[in-house]
Amino acid sequence: MGSTTSKADKITAHDRAVLDLKVQRDKLKQYNKRLDLVIAKELNLAKTHLAKGDKKRALLALRRKKFQEGLLEKTQLQMSNLDELTFSIEQALVEKQVFEGLTAGNQVLKELHKEMSLSDVEKLMDETAESIAYQNEIDEILSTRLSVAEEEDIERELDEMAAQEINDKLPNVPASLGRERVTEAQRDLEEQEEQAQSERSAPKKSSNKNSRLMNEPMLA
């Protein structure tokens, strides 16, 4: 009972008007179908009478057909008018809903503007600018009170913190293993240097030998 009443309350007079127009249109469509059948029947009767040589009855059937065609034209025009009227009402309802939505939105916007007036916004901006200026003065005072040595200590402390952060991110390696790796690296580096020196001295020996051969007298 309650659900039926709530649904009935939602149907407005405009909805009922649109519904009635659509019902009338559907009835006209059914009436047009009956007229089409009658027109086709009268045409067949006229042909039948004409085939039998009964010209009088053939003319009578054609007159009835002509009358039904006039009714069909009128009903088609009425259907067209109903369609246009239905479309106009539905379009007006949509425009009304849009207008109501715009009105409600405008009212909400006005209420928000009342809660946030222009003077309040200007006051907030001034207070914000004053706070920023006050903080800048504090920063300037703190920076001028520090000596050069204190600035160097601060920078050194910052470097140490950065280095410590990097070391914390590196994996833990035992101290003995670290020294062994350093010793092996030094040994490999020394061997590479000795090999490079021997390679550089080898061409010199060959060149000296060739020069001695060229200086020796050739046998006749």
Secondary structure, DSSP 8 states (H G I E B T S, - for coil): -HHHHHHHHH--HHHHHHHHHHHHHHHHHHHHHHHHHHHHHHHHHHHHHHHHT-HHHHHHHHHHHHHHHHHHHHHHHHHHHHHHHHHHHHHHHHHHHHHHHHHHHHHHHHHHHHHS-HHHHHHHHHHHHHHHHHHHHHHHHHHHHS-HHHHHHHHHHHHHHHHHHHHHHS----HHHHHHHHHHHHHHHHHHHHHHHHHHHHHHHHHHHHHHHHHS----
